[in-house]
């Protein structure tokens, strides 16, 4: 297992990365504003079930396989980018009721959960983290790599659930103000849509060097 110093460095680096909003945070904030605290927390659970997929893939060596195959890496990357672009276009096409109807369209808890799962399974930020970042904190001299990856991945998930939970609680607390204003809702949709599109573009054009070096 990694020593305590390495784990402490990993925790600090992970917190710095998690605090930068990405597709998962944006999804959580959007759901929290639209349907309140419980929906936001359900989305957090779905997001981090998706995180378990990345942990399992890294521990089983699938991430290494993707890194070794430029084609496989490109397929995963472009699927994630396309999904982000689709979310962005959908947000930009949303038209709020000009009469200021307070209640937005409601999604079931199960749909929120599984959408969160898909968002994070196809999240290039998470994939690149486990592909290129996490392995630097493992130590072959400390024992088998797979258990180290599982331990670090579980730490990442615990920290992610805590930080994402804060996003859900804060955004749901501000939801009433946003839902009462058609202009505020439209601004939220436009900003969310543009962020999704920007993240999709970044996802499509990043990671080339990692694949090329593999």
NUNUVEX-861960 format. One record per atom (N, C-alpha, C): residue number from 1; residue in three letters; chain; atom name; z, y, x. Coordinates in steps of 0.02 Angstrom, whole numbers. Atoms other than C-alpha are relative to their C-alpha. Last residue first. Layout:
# residues N
NODE  seq  type  mol  atom      c3      c2      c1
NODE  NUM   ALA    A    CA       Z       Y       X
...
# end
This chain:
# residues 214
NODE  seq  type  mol  atom      c3      c2      c1
NODE  214   UNK    A     N     -26      68      10
NODE  214   UNK    A    CA   -1250     256      73
NODE  214   UNK    A     C     -48     -52      29
NODE  213   UNK    A     N     -36      23     -60
NODE  213   UNK    A    CA   -1301     422     151
NODE  213   UNK    A     C      22     -72      -6
NODE  212   UNK    A     N      45       6     -56
NODE  212   UNK    A    CA   -1435     455      21
NODE  212   UNK    A     C      34     -28      62
NODE  211   UNK    A     N      42      58      10
NODE  211   UNK    A    CA   -1321     417    -124
NODE  211   UNK    A     C     -45     -11      60
NODE  210   UNK    A     N     -42      59      -2
NODE  210   UNK    A    CA   -1187     535     -63
NODE  210   UNK    A     C     -43     -63      -6
NODE  209   UNK    A     N     -17      15     -69
NODE  209   UNK    A    CA   -1316     668     -22
NODE  209   UNK    A     C      41     -63       7
NODE  208   UNK    A     N      59      26     -35
NODE  208   UNK    A    CA   -1391     662    -195
NODE  208   UNK    A     C      17     -21      71
NODE  207   UNK    A     N      -7      70     -17
NODE  207   UNK    A    CA   -1220     677    -277
NODE  207   UNK    A     C     -59     -29      36
NODE  206   UNK    A     N     -51      15     -51
NODE  206   UNK    A    CA   -1258     840    -363
NODE  206   UNK    A     C       1     -74      13
NODE  205   UNK    A     N      23     -19     -67
NODE  205   UNK    A    CA   -1417     897    -452
NODE  205   UNK    A     C      52      -8      54
NODE  204   UNK    A     N      67      26     -16
NODE  204   UNK    A    CA   -1401     811    -620
NODE  204   UNK    A     C     -20      12      72
NODE  203   UNK    A     N      -3      73      -7
NODE  203   UNK    A    CA   -1213     836    -630
NODE  203   UNK    A     C     -67     -28      21
NODE  202   UNK    A     N     -35      16     -63
NODE  202   UNK    A    CA   -1231    1022    -595
NODE  202   UNK    A     C       1     -75      12
NODE  201   UNK    A     N      45     -18     -56
NODE  201   UNK    A    CA   -1362    1037    -732
NODE  201   UNK    A     C      32     -16      67
NODE  200   UNK    A     N      54      49      -1
NODE  200   UNK    A    CA   -1253     941    -856
NODE  200   UNK    A     C     -49      14      57
NODE  199   UNK    A     N     -26      61     -31
NODE  199   UNK    A    CA   -1104    1047    -808
NODE  199   UNK    A     C     -53     -54       3
NODE  198   UNK    A     N      -9     -12     -72
NODE  198   UNK    A    CA   -1204    1204    -843
NODE  198   UNK    A     C      26     -62      36
NODE  197   UNK    A     N      66      -2     -30
NODE  197   UNK    A    CA   -1263    1137   -1011
NODE  197   UNK    A     C       5      10      76
NODE  196   UNK    A     N      28      69       1
NODE  196   UNK    A    CA   -1085    1089   -1059
NODE  196   UNK    A     C     -68      -2      34
NODE  195   UNK    A     N     -36      37     -52
NODE  195   UNK    A    CA   -1022    1260   -1004
NODE  195   UNK    A     C     -26     -71       4
NODE  194   UNK    A     N      26     -21     -65
NODE  194   UNK    A    CA   -1159    1345   -1105
NODE  194   UNK    A     C      35     -37      57
NODE  193   UNK    A     N      67      26     -10
NODE  193   UNK    A    CA   -1114    1244   -1259
NODE  193   UNK    A     C     -29      17      68
NODE  192   UNK    A     N      -5      72     -12
NODE  192   UNK    A    CA    -929    1279   -1242
NODE  192   UNK    A     C     -69     -30      14
NODE  191   UNK    A     N     -27      10     -67
NODE  191   UNK    A    CA    -962    1465   -1221
NODE  191   UNK    A     C       6     -74      17
NODE  190   UNK    A     N      49     -21     -50
NODE  190   UNK    A    CA   -1078    1466   -1371
NODE  190   UNK    A     C      26     -12      71
NODE  189   UNK    A     N      56      47      -1
NODE  189   UNK    A    CA    -962    1363   -1481
NODE  189   UNK    A     C     -50      18      55
NODE  188   UNK    A     N     -25      63     -28
NODE  188   UNK    A    CA    -809    1466   -1433
NODE  188   UNK    A     C     -56     -51       5
NODE  187   UNK    A     N      -7     -11     -72
NODE  187   UNK    A    CA    -904    1628   -1463
NODE  187   UNK    A     C      24     -64      35
NODE  186   UNK    A     N      68       0     -28
NODE  186   UNK    A    CA    -958    1562   -1633
NODE  186   UNK    A     C       3      11      76
NODE  185   UNK    A     N      25      68       0
NODE  185   UNK    A    CA    -779    1517   -1676
NODE  185   UNK    A     C     -69      -4      31
NODE  184   UNK    A     N     -34      37     -53
NODE  184   UNK    A    CA    -719    1688   -1621
NODE  184   UNK    A     C     -24     -72       4
NODE  183   UNK    A     N      26     -23     -64
NODE  183   UNK    A    CA    -851    1773   -1727
NODE  183   UNK    A     C      32     -37      57
NODE  182   UNK    A     N      67      29      -9
NODE  182   UNK    A    CA    -809    1666   -1878
NODE  182   UNK    A     C     -28      20      67
NODE  181   UNK    A     N      52     -48     -17
NODE  181   UNK    A    CA    -626    1715   -1856
NODE  181   UNK    A     C     -66     -36      11
NODE  180   UNK    A     N       2     -52      51
NODE  180   UNK    A    CA    -488    1618   -1943
NODE  180   UNK    A     C     -58      49      11
NODE  179   UNK    A     N      31      25      61
NODE  179   UNK    A    CA    -524    1461   -1840
NODE  179   UNK    A     C      -6      53     -53
NODE  178   UNK    A     N      72      12     -10
NODE  178   UNK    A    CA    -493    1550   -1675
NODE  178   UNK    A     C     -34     -21     -64
NODE  177   UNK    A     N      33     -64     -12
NODE  177   UNK    A    CA    -326    1624   -1726
NODE  177   UNK    A     C     -75      -9       6
NODE  176   UNK    A     N       1     -38      62
NODE  176   UNK    A    CA    -268    1459   -1798
NODE  176   UNK    A     C     -38      65       7
NODE  175   UNK    A     N      55      20      44
NODE  175   UNK    A    CA    -318    1359   -1644
NODE  175   UNK    A     C      -5      44     -63
NODE  174   UNK    A     N      43     -59      10
NODE  174   UNK    A    CA    -210    1451   -1518
NODE  174   UNK    A     C     -53     -12     -54
NODE  173   UNK    A     N     -43     -55      20
NODE  173   UNK    A    CA     -69    1322   -1525
NODE  173   UNK    A     C     -40      63     -14
NODE  172   UNK    A     N     -16       9      71
NODE  172   UNK    A    CA    -200    1184   -1524
NODE  172   UNK    A     C      45      56     -25
NODE  171   UNK    A     N      59     -18      40
NODE  171   UNK    A    CA    -268    1254   -1360
NODE  171   UNK    A     C      13     -10     -75
NODE  170   UNK    A     N      12     -72      -2
NODE  170   UNK    A    CA     -97    1254   -1278
NODE  170   UNK    A     C     -58      20     -45
NODE  169   UNK    A     N     -54     -36      34
NODE  169   UNK    A    CA     -49    1079   -1335
NODE  169   UNK    A     C     -13      75      -2
NODE  168   UNK    A     N       2      14      72
NODE  168   UNK    A    CA    -215     999   -1289
NODE  168   UNK    A     C      52      41     -38
NODE  167   UNK    A     N      58     -33      29
NODE  167   UNK    A    CA    -224    1084   -1119
NODE  167   UNK    A     C      -3     -10     -75
NODE  166   UNK    A     N     -17     -72       2
NODE  166   UNK    A    CA     -46    1028   -1082
NODE  166   UNK    A     C     -58      39     -29
NODE  165   UNK    A     N     -45     -11      56
NODE  165   UNK    A    CA     -93     850   -1130
NODE  165   UNK    A     C      20      72      -7
NODE  164   UNK    A     N      41      -5      59
NODE  164   UNK    A    CA    -240     860   -1011
NODE  164   UNK    A     C      42       9     -63
NODE  163   UNK    A     N      36     -64      -1
NODE  163   UNK    A    CA    -122     900    -868
NODE  163   UNK    A     C     -43       9     -62
NODE  162   UNK    A     N     -47     -56       3
NODE  162   UNK    A    CA       0     759    -911
NODE  162   UNK    A     C     -37      67      -3
NODE  161   UNK    A     N     -27      -3      67
NODE  161   UNK    A    CA    -135     632    -952
NODE  161   UNK    A     C      49      58      -8
NODE  160   UNK    A     N      51     -25      45
NODE  160   UNK    A    CA    -225     674    -790
NODE  160   UNK    A     C      25       5     -72
NODE  159   UNK    A     N       5     -73     -10
NODE  159   UNK    A    CA     -68     654    -686
NODE  159   UNK    A     C     -50      31     -48
NODE  158   UNK    A     N     -63     -29      23
NODE  158   UNK    A    CA     -38     481    -761
NODE  158   UNK    A     C      -1      76       8
NODE  157   UNK    A     N      -1       0      73
NODE  157   UNK    A    CA    -222     436    -742
NODE  157   UNK    A     C      64      32     -27
NODE  156   UNK    A     N      47     -50      24
NODE  156   UNK    A    CA    -226     490    -559
NODE  156   UNK    A     C       0       4     -76
NODE  155   UNK    A     N     -33     -64     -12
NODE  155   UNK    A    CA     -69     388    -523
NODE  155   UNK    A     C     -45      56     -26
NODE  154   UNK    A     N     -52      -7      51
NODE  154   UNK    A    CA    -152     239    -606
NODE  154   UNK    A     C      39      65       8
NODE  153   UNK    A     N      32     -14      64
NODE  153   UNK    A    CA    -306     263    -498
NODE  153   UNK    A     C      50      10     -56
NODE  152   UNK    A     N      21     -70      -2
NODE  152   UNK    A    CA    -201     275    -340
NODE  152   UNK    A     C     -33      20     -65
NODE  151   UNK    A     N     -60     -42      -2
NODE  151   UNK    A    CA    -116     110    -381
NODE  151   UNK    A     C     -18      74      -3
NODE  150   UNK    A     N     -32       4      66
NODE  150   UNK    A    CA    -279      24    -432
NODE  150   UNK    A     C      61      46      -3
NODE  149   UNK    A     N      41     -39      47
NODE  149   UNK    A    CA    -367      87    -275
NODE  149   UNK    A     C      31       0     -69
NODE  148   UNK    A     N     -12     -71     -16
NODE  148   UNK    A    CA    -225      22    -167
NODE  148   UNK    A     C     -39      45     -47
NODE  147   UNK    A     N     -64     -21      29
NODE  147   UNK    A    CA    -232    -146    -256
NODE  147   UNK    A     C      16      73      15
NODE  146   UNK    A     N       1      -2      73
NODE  146   UNK    A    CA    -421    -156    -217
NODE  146   UNK    A     C      68      19     -31
NODE  145   UNK    A     N      19     -65      26
NODE  145   UNK    A    CA    -407    -107     -33
NODE  145   UNK    A     C       6       3     -76
NODE  144   UNK    A     N      63       1      38
NODE  144   UNK    A    CA    -310    -258      28
NODE  144   UNK    A     C     -14      67     -33
NODE  143   UNK    A     N       9      57      44
NODE  143   UNK    A    CA    -170    -215     150
NODE  143   UNK    A     C     -66       3     -36
NODE  142   UNK    A     N     -58       7      44
NODE  142   UNK    A    CA     -98     -63     241
NODE  142   UNK    A     C      -6     -59     -48
NODE  141   UNK    A     N     -55      29     -38
NODE  141   UNK    A    CA    -219     -77     388
NODE  141   UNK    A     C      61     -12     -44
NODE  140   UNK    A     N      10      72      -8
NODE  140   UNK    A    CA    -365     -52     268
NODE  140   UNK    A     C      57     -34      38
NODE  139   UNK    A     N      -9      17     -71
NODE  139   UNK    A    CA    -292     118     221
NODE  139   UNK    A     C      -8     -76       8
NODE  138   UNK    A     N     -18      70     -11
NODE  138   UNK    A    CA    -341     202      57
NODE  138   UNK    A     C       3     -14      75
NODE  137   UNK    A     N     -73       6       0
NODE  137   UNK    A    CA    -335     390      32
NODE  137   UNK    A     C      22     -73       4
NODE  136   UNK    A     N     -27     -31     -61
NODE  136   UNK    A    CA    -517     420      82
NODE  136   UNK    A     C      76      -8       6
NODE  135   UNK    A     N      -2      48     -57
NODE  135   UNK    A    CA    -570     293     -51
NODE  135   UNK    A     C      29      29      64
NODE  134   UNK    A     N     -58      45      -1
NODE  134   UNK    A    CA    -516     417    -189
NODE  134   UNK    A     C       1     -47      60
NODE  133   UNK    A     N     -62     -35     -18
NODE  133   UNK    A    CA    -645     552    -150
NODE  133   UNK    A     C      58     -48      10
NODE  132   UNK    A     N       3     -34     -65
NODE  132   UNK    A    CA    -822     482    -147
NODE  132   UNK    A     C      67      28      24
NODE  131   UNK    A     N      52      24     -46
NODE  131   UNK    A    CA    -843     355    -286
NODE  131   UNK    A     C       9      29      70
NODE  130   UNK    A     N     -15      69     -20
NODE  130   UNK    A    CA    -682     378    -383
NODE  130   UNK    A     C     -49     -27      51
NODE  129   UNK    A     N     -67       3     -28
NODE  129   UNK    A    CA    -700     567    -386
NODE  129   UNK    A     C      15     -71      25
NODE  128   UNK    A     N       5     -22     -70
NODE  128   UNK    A    CA    -889     556    -409
NODE  128   UNK    A     C      69      -2      34
NODE  127   UNK    A     N      36      50     -39
NODE  127   UNK    A    CA    -865     453    -567
NODE  127   UNK    A     C      -3      18      74
NODE  126   UNK    A     N     -43      57     -11
NODE  126   UNK    A    CA    -731     569    -635
NODE  126   UNK    A     C     -33     -53      43
NODE  125   UNK    A     N     -57     -24     -40
NODE  125   UNK    A    CA    -836     726    -611
NODE  125   UNK    A     C      47     -59      15
NODE  124   UNK    A     N      17       3     -71
NODE  124   UNK    A    CA    -991     633    -671
NODE  124   UNK    A     C      56      24      45
NODE  123   UNK    A     N     -19     -63     -31
NODE  123   UNK    A    CA    -910     599    -841
NODE  123   UNK    A     C     -16      -2      75
NODE  122   UNK    A     N      61     -31     -26
NODE  122   UNK    A    CA   -1006     456    -922
NODE  122   UNK    A     C      13      66      35
NODE  121   UNK    A     N      37      53     -34
NODE  121   UNK    A    CA    -850     348    -945
NODE  121   UNK    A     C     -63      29      32
NODE  120   UNK    A     N     -26      10     -67
NODE  120   UNK    A    CA    -757     510    -980
NODE  120   UNK    A     C     -32     -58      37
NODE  119   UNK    A     N       4     -60     -41
NODE  119   UNK    A    CA    -862     572   -1125
NODE  119   UNK    A     C      23     -15      71
NODE  118   UNK    A     N      69      -5     -25
NODE  118   UNK    A    CA    -881     395   -1193
NODE  118   UNK    A     C      -7      60      46
NODE  117   UNK    A     N      13      55     -46
NODE  117   UNK    A    CA    -692     372   -1207
NODE  117   UNK    A     C     -69       5      31
NODE  116   UNK    A     N     -34     -17     -62
NODE  116   UNK    A    CA    -670     543   -1284
NODE  116   UNK    A     C     -11     -53      53
NODE  115   UNK    A     N      41     -51     -32
NODE  115   UNK    A    CA    -801     498   -1414
NODE  115   UNK    A     C      31      22      66
NODE  114   UNK    A     N      56      33     -34
NODE  114   UNK    A    CA    -704     338   -1444
NODE  114   UNK    A     C     -49      50      28
NODE  113   UNK    A     N     -21      43     -55
NODE  113   UNK    A    CA    -540     428   -1479
NODE  113   UNK    A     C     -60     -28      38
NODE  112   UNK    A     N     -23     -44     -54
NODE  112   UNK    A    CA    -616     568   -1584
NODE  112   UNK    A     C      19     -42      61
NODE  111   UNK    A     N      60     -30     -30
NODE  111   UNK    A    CA    -710     438   -1688
NODE  111   UNK    A     C      19      46      58
NODE  110   UNK    A     N      34      52     -39
NODE  110   UNK    A    CA    -550     337   -1714
NODE  110   UNK    A     C     -63      28      33
NODE  109   UNK    A     N     -36      10     -64
NODE  109   UNK    A    CA    -454     493   -1763
NODE  109   UNK    A     C     -36     -52      42
NODE  108   UNK    A     N     -56      47       5
NODE  108   UNK    A    CA    -584     534   -1896
NODE  108   UNK    A     C      32      -8      69
NODE  107   UNK    A     N      18      66     -25
NODE  107   UNK    A    CA    -690     690   -1874
NODE  107   UNK    A     C      62     -45      -6
NODE  106   UNK    A     N     -53      44     -23
NODE  106   UNK    A    CA    -665     845   -1982
NODE  106   UNK    A     C     -28     -66      23
NODE  105   UNK    A     N      13      70      16
NODE  105   UNK    A    CA    -793     983   -1999
NODE  105   UNK    A     C      52     -45      32
NODE  104   UNK    A     N      62      25     -29
NODE  104   UNK    A    CA    -708    1153   -1973
NODE  104   UNK    A     C     -12     -72     -23
NODE  103   UNK    A     N      -1      70     -22
NODE  103   UNK    A    CA    -575    1220   -2094
NODE  103   UNK    A     C     -67     -22      28
NODE  102   UNK    A     N     -46      15     -55
NODE  102   UNK    A    CA    -549    1407   -2100
NODE  102   UNK    A     C      -9     -71      27
NODE  101   UNK    A     N     -35      59      22
NODE  101   UNK    A    CA    -699    1463   -2200
NODE  101   UNK    A     C      41     -28      57
NODE  100   UNK    A     N     -64      12     -33
NODE  100   UNK    A    CA    -739    1633   -2127
NODE  100   UNK    A     C      38     -58     -28
NODE   99   UNK    A     N     -55     -19      45
NODE   99   UNK    A    CA    -872    1693   -2247
NODE   99   UNK    A     C      68     -16      28
NODE   98   UNK    A     N     -15     -72      -7
NODE   98   UNK    A    CA    -997    1689   -2104
NODE   98   UNK    A     C      55      24     -46
NODE   97   UNK    A     N       6     -33      65
NODE   97   UNK    A    CA    -984    1498   -2100
NODE   97   UNK    A     C      18      73       7
NODE   96   UNK    A     N     -60      -5      42
NODE   96   UNK    A    CA   -1006    1443   -1921
NODE   96   UNK    A     C     -13      37     -64
NODE   95   UNK    A     N      -3     -66      33
NODE   95   UNK    A    CA   -1178    1395   -1855
NODE   95   UNK    A     C      62       3     -44
NODE   94   UNK    A     N     -50      -5      53
NODE   94   UNK    A    CA   -1182    1253   -1728
NODE   94   UNK    A     C       0      70     -29
NODE   93   UNK    A     N      33       1      65
NODE   93   UNK    A    CA   -1346    1246   -1631
NODE   93   UNK    A     C      48       5     -59
NODE   92   UNK    A     N      37     -62       8
NODE   92   UNK    A    CA   -1263    1299   -1469
NODE   92   UNK    A     C     -34       5     -68
NODE   91   UNK    A     N     -46     -56       9
NODE   91   UNK    A    CA   -1134    1161   -1486
NODE   91   UNK    A     C     -38      65     -13
NODE   90   UNK    A     N     -31       7      66
NODE   90   UNK    A    CA   -1266    1026   -1515
NODE   90   UNK    A     C      48      58     -14
NODE   89   UNK    A     N      50     -20      50
NODE   89   UNK    A    CA   -1366    1089   -1366
NODE   89   UNK    A     C      31      -3     -70
NODE   88   UNK    A     N      11     -72      -4
NODE   88   UNK    A    CA   -1212    1079   -1255
NODE   88   UNK    A     C     -48      25     -53
NODE   87   UNK    A     N     -59     -33      29
NODE   87   UNK    A    CA   -1164     904   -1313
NODE   87   UNK    A     C      -9      76       0
NODE   86   UNK    A     N       2      11      72
NODE   86   UNK    A    CA   -1342     845   -1279
NODE   86   UNK    A     C      59      33     -34
NODE   85   UNK    A     N      50     -46      27
NODE   85   UNK    A    CA   -1339     926   -1106
NODE   85   UNK    A     C      -4      -8     -76
NODE   84   UNK    A     N     -28     -67      -1
NODE   84   UNK    A    CA   -1177     834   -1067
NODE   84   UNK    A     C     -48      52     -29
NODE   83   UNK    A     N     -51      -3      53
NODE   83   UNK    A    CA   -1250     668   -1123
NODE   83   UNK    A     C      31      69      -3
NODE   82   UNK    A     N      34      -5      64
NODE   82   UNK    A    CA   -1405     697   -1017
NODE   82   UNK    A     C      50       5     -57
NODE   81   UNK    A     N      28     -67       7
NODE   81   UNK    A    CA   -1299     733    -863
NODE   81   UNK    A     C     -34      10     -67
NODE   80   UNK    A     N     -55     -48      10
NODE   80   UNK    A    CA   -1196     575    -885
NODE   80   UNK    A     C     -25      70     -11
NODE   79   UNK    A     N     -28      14      66
NODE   79   UNK    A    CA   -1351     469    -907
NODE   79   UNK    A     C      56      48     -16
NODE   78   UNK    A     N      43     -32      49
NODE   78   UNK    A    CA   -1429     558    -758
NODE   78   UNK    A     C      21     -16     -72
NODE   77   UNK    A     N      -5     -73      -4
NODE   77   UNK    A    CA   -1284     514    -643
NODE   77   UNK    A     C     -41      34     -55
NODE   76   UNK    A     N     -65     -20      25
NODE   76   UNK    A    CA   -1271     333    -697
NODE   76   UNK    A     C       5      76      -3
NODE   75   UNK    A     N      -3      17      72
NODE   75   UNK    A    CA   -1458     305    -675
NODE   75   UNK    A     C      65      23     -30
NODE   74   UNK    A     N      39     -49      37
NODE   74   UNK    A    CA   -1462     399    -508
NODE   74   UNK    A     C       4     -13     -75
NODE   73   UNK    A     N     -38     -63      -1
NODE   73   UNK    A    CA   -1320     294    -435
NODE   73   UNK    A     C     -36      52     -43
NODE   72   UNK    A     N     -58       8      45
NODE   72   UNK    A    CA   -1408     134    -488
NODE   72   UNK    A     C      40      64      -5
NODE   71   UNK    A     N      25       5      69
NODE   71   UNK    A    CA   -1571     192    -408
NODE   71   UNK    A     C      57      -5     -49
NODE   70   UNK    A     N      20     -66      22
NODE   70   UNK    A    CA   -1490     252    -246
NODE   70   UNK    A     C     -23      -1     -73
NODE   69   UNK    A     N      64       3      34
NODE   69   UNK    A    CA   -1403      85    -227
NODE   69   UNK    A     C     -17      69     -26
NODE   68   UNK    A     N      48      33     -43
NODE   68   UNK    A    CA   -1264      78     -97
NODE   68   UNK    A     C     -70       0     -30
NODE   67   UNK    A     N      12     -43     -58
NODE   67   UNK    A    CA   -1158     207    -187
NODE   67   UNK    A     C     -54     -29      45
NODE   66   UNK    A     N      39     -58      23
NODE   66   UNK    A    CA   -1178     110    -349
NODE   66   UNK    A     C     -17      46      59
NODE   65   UNK    A     N      68      23      14
NODE   65   UNK    A    CA   -1121     -48    -261
NODE   65   UNK    A     C     -45      57     -22
NODE   64   UNK    A     N      33       8     -65
NODE   64   UNK    A    CA    -971      43    -188
NODE   64   UNK    A     C     -71     -24      -9
NODE   63   UNK    A     N      15     -67     -26
NODE   63   UNK    A    CA    -927     102    -363
NODE   63   UNK    A     C     -34      -5      68
NODE   62   UNK    A     N      61     -22      32
NODE   62   UNK    A    CA    -943     -77    -425
NODE   62   UNK    A     C     -19      70      24
NODE   61   UNK    A     N      54     -13     -47
NODE   61   UNK    A    CA    -818    -136    -294
NODE   61   UNK    A     C     -64      24     -32
NODE   60   UNK    A     N      43      59      -4
NODE   60   UNK    A    CA    -698    -219    -414
NODE   60   UNK    A     C     -60      10      46
NODE   59   UNK    A     N     -38      56     -29
NODE   59   UNK    A    CA    -564     -89    -382
NODE   59   UNK    A     C     -43     -61       9
NODE   58   UNK    A     N     -13     -13     -71
NODE   58   UNK    A    CA    -688      55    -408
NODE   58   UNK    A     C      36     -59      32
NODE   57   UNK    A     N      64       4     -36
NODE   57   UNK    A    CA    -753     -18    -571
NODE   57   UNK    A     C      11      11      75
NODE   56   UNK    A     N      20      70      -6
NODE   56   UNK    A    CA    -577     -52    -634
NODE   56   UNK    A     C     -64      -8      40
NODE   55   UNK    A     N     -47      34     -45
NODE   55   UNK    A    CA    -521     125    -596
NODE   55   UNK    A     C     -21     -72      11
NODE   54   UNK    A     N      15     -22     -68
NODE   54   UNK    A    CA    -678     199    -674
NODE   54   UNK    A     C      46     -34      51
NODE   53   UNK    A     N      64      31     -18
NODE   53   UNK    A    CA    -654      96    -833
NODE   53   UNK    A     C     -19      18      72
NODE   52   UNK    A     N     -14      69     -21
NODE   52   UNK    A    CA    -471     148    -837
NODE   52   UNK    A     C     -64     -38      19
NODE   51   UNK    A     N     -21      -2     -71
NODE   51   UNK    A    CA    -528     330    -840
NODE   51   UNK    A     C      15     -71      26
NODE   50   UNK    A     N      60      -4     -41
NODE   50   UNK    A    CA    -619     293   -1004
NODE   50   UNK    A     C      16       2      74
NODE   49   UNK    A     N      25      69       3
NODE   49   UNK    A    CA    -453     240   -1078
NODE   49   UNK    A     C     -66      -4      39
NODE   48   UNK    A     N     -30      38     -55
NODE   48   UNK    A    CA    -401     407   -1007
NODE   48   UNK    A     C      -7     -76      -9
NODE   47   UNK    A     N      24     -20     -66
NODE   47   UNK    A    CA    -522     508   -1112
NODE   47   UNK    A     C      27     -47      54
NODE   46   UNK    A     N      68      27      -7
NODE   46   UNK    A    CA    -479     411   -1270
NODE   46   UNK    A     C     -29      16      69
NODE   45   UNK    A     N      -5      73      -7
NODE   45   UNK    A    CA    -294     446   -1248
NODE   45   UNK    A     C     -68     -31       9
NODE   44   UNK    A     N     -26      14     -66
NODE   44   UNK    A    CA    -327     631   -1217
NODE   44   UNK    A     C       5     -75      12
NODE   43   UNK    A     N      56      -6     -46
NODE   43   UNK    A    CA    -437     636   -1373
NODE   43   UNK    A     C      22     -12      72
NODE   42   UNK    A     N      41      61       8
NODE   42   UNK    A    CA    -292     568   -1474
NODE   42   UNK    A     C     -59       3      48
NODE   41   UNK    A     N     -35      53     -37
NODE   41   UNK    A    CA    -184     709   -1401
NODE   41   UNK    A     C     -36     -67      -7
NODE   40   UNK    A     N       5     -13     -72
NODE   40   UNK    A    CA    -310     840   -1457
NODE   40   UNK    A     C      33     -55      41
NODE   39   UNK    A     N      69      17     -20
NODE   39   UNK    A    CA    -324     763   -1630
NODE   39   UNK    A     C     -10      11      75
NODE   38   UNK    A     N       6      73       0
NODE   38   UNK    A    CA    -134     767   -1646
NODE   38   UNK    A     C     -70     -22      20
NODE   37   UNK    A     N     -33      33     -57
NODE   37   UNK    A    CA    -126     948   -1589
NODE   37   UNK    A     C     -10     -75       1
NODE   36   UNK    A     N     -72      -4     -12
NODE   36   UNK    A    CA    -251    1024   -1708
NODE   36   UNK    A     C      26     -45      55
NODE   35   UNK    A     N     -39      42      46
NODE   35   UNK    A    CA    -420     985   -1785
NODE   35   UNK    A     C      75      -4      17
NODE   34   UNK    A     N      32      17      63
NODE   34   UNK    A    CA    -550    1107   -1717
NODE   34   UNK    A     C      48     -35     -48
NODE   33   UNK    A     N      12     -60      39
NODE   33   UNK    A    CA    -448    1191   -1581
NODE   33   UNK    A     C     -26     -17     -69
NODE   32   UNK    A     N     -66     -28      16
NODE   32   UNK    A    CA    -380    1026   -1515
NODE   32   UNK    A     C      -8      62     -43
NODE   31   UNK    A     N     -31      40      53
NODE   31   UNK    A    CA    -551     944   -1525
NODE   31   UNK    A     C      67      29     -21
NODE   30   UNK    A     N      41      -7      60
NODE   30   UNK    A    CA    -634    1083   -1424
NODE   30   UNK    A     C      31     -37     -59
NODE   29   UNK    A     N     -11     -67      27
NODE   29   UNK    A    CA    -493    1087   -1297
NODE   29   UNK    A     C     -38      10     -66
NODE   28   UNK    A     N     -68      -2      26
NODE   28   UNK    A    CA    -500     899   -1271
NODE   28   UNK    A     C      15      67     -32
NODE   27   UNK    A     N      -1      40      61
NODE   27   UNK    A    CA    -690     899   -1252
NODE   27   UNK    A     C      69       4     -33
NODE   26   UNK    A     N      36     -37      51
NODE   26   UNK    A    CA    -681    1043   -1128
NODE   26   UNK    A     C      -1     -38     -66
NODE   25   UNK    A     N     -43     -55      23
NODE   25   UNK    A    CA    -547     953   -1029
NODE   25   UNK    A     C     -34      39     -56
NODE   24   UNK    A     N     -56      30      37
NODE   24   UNK    A    CA    -653     795   -1019
NODE   24   UNK    A     C      45      54     -29
NODE   23   UNK    A     N      20      24      67
NODE   23   UNK    A    CA    -813     888    -973
NODE   23   UNK    A     C      58     -27     -41
NODE   22   UNK    A     N      63      36      -2
NODE   22   UNK    A    CA    -729     982    -829
NODE   22   UNK    A     C     -18     -23     -70
NODE   21   UNK    A     N      26      30      62
NODE   21   UNK    A    CA    -590    1109    -814
NODE   21   UNK    A     C     -69     -32      10
NODE   20   UNK    A     N      66     -31       9
NODE   20   UNK    A    CA    -521    1131    -636
NODE   20   UNK    A     C     -31     -31     -63
NODE   19   UNK    A     N     -10     -65      31
NODE   19   UNK    A    CA    -337    1084    -651
NODE   19   UNK    A     C     -64      39      -8
NODE   18   UNK    A     N      -8       7      72
NODE   18   UNK    A    CA    -380     902    -620
NODE   18   UNK    A     C       6      68     -35
NODE   17   UNK    A     N      63      18      32
NODE   17   UNK    A    CA    -449     936    -446
NODE   17   UNK    A     C       6      -1     -76
NODE   16   UNK    A     N      46     -55     -10
NODE   16   UNK    A    CA    -297    1030    -382
NODE   16   UNK    A     C     -66     -14     -35
NODE   15   UNK    A     N     -20     -54      44
NODE   15   UNK    A    CA    -184     900    -461
NODE   15   UNK    A     C     -47      60       7
NODE   14   UNK    A     N      19      18      69
NODE   14   UNK    A    CA    -280     761    -375
NODE   14   UNK    A     C      17      55     -49
NODE   13   UNK    A     N      72      -8       7
NODE   13   UNK    A    CA    -268     843    -204
NODE   13   UNK    A     C     -23     -14     -71
NODE   12   UNK    A     N      16     -71      -6
NODE   12   UNK    A    CA     -79     865    -219
NODE   12   UNK    A     C     -75      12     -10
NODE   11   UNK    A     N     -24     -34      60
NODE   11   UNK    A    CA     -55     687    -284
NODE   11   UNK    A     C     -18      74       2
NODE   10   UNK    A     N      45      18      54
NODE   10   UNK    A    CA    -164     615    -145
NODE   10   UNK    A     C      20      36     -65
NODE    9   UNK    A     N      62     -37     -10
NODE    9   UNK    A    CA     -67     709     -13
NODE    9   UNK    A     C     -50     -13     -56
NODE    8   UNK    A     N     -16     -70      15
NODE    8   UNK    A    CA      96     640     -84
NODE    8   UNK    A     C     -63      44       9
NODE    7   UNK    A     N      -4      -7      73
NODE    7   UNK    A    CA      22     465     -87
NODE    7   UNK    A     C      14      72     -20
NODE    6   UNK    A     N      69       3      26
NODE    6   UNK    A    CA     -31     481      96
NODE    6   UNK    A     C       0       8     -76
NODE    5   UNK    A     N      34     -62     -19
NODE    5   UNK    A    CA     144     538     144
NODE    5   UNK    A     C     -71       2     -27
NODE    4   UNK    A     N     -20     -54      45
NODE    4   UNK    A    CA     223     398      43
NODE    4   UNK    A     C     -34      66      17
NODE    3   UNK    A     N     -68     -25     -10
NODE    3   UNK    A    CA     126     263     134
NODE    3   UNK    A     C      13      60     -44
NODE    2   UNK    A     N      -2     -62     -39
NODE    2   UNK    A    CA     -28     180      59
NODE    2   UNK    A     C      72      24       9
NODE    1   UNK    A     N       0     -60      42
NODE    1   UNK    A    CA       0       0       0
NODE    1   UNK    A     C       0      63      44
# end
